[in-house]
Amino acid sequence: MLALATSPFQCRGWRRCPLGMHSDMSWFAFALVVLGVWLAIKVVDALLKLAFWCLALVAAYWFLAPLAGWSWPF
């Protein structure tokens, strides 16, 4: 007995989909994956830049506060 397709992305019925029937969907999904990876890299890049700038400001205050007579924030 042949099993029916259970996924909405598969063809209905007992036959397999012909080659290339869903090729446009796979290219669209591939483009979305590439776009998602690119956006994730951009977000991580921006967060790392922000973290390093905050670290640089804290380090500058840490070294300059005793020399300038400023109070400690903690």
Summary of the structure (lengths in Angstrom):
residues: 74
radius of gyration: 27.5
end to end distance: 73.7
largest distance: 85.2
contacts: 117
relative contact order: 0.06
helix: 62%
strand: 0%
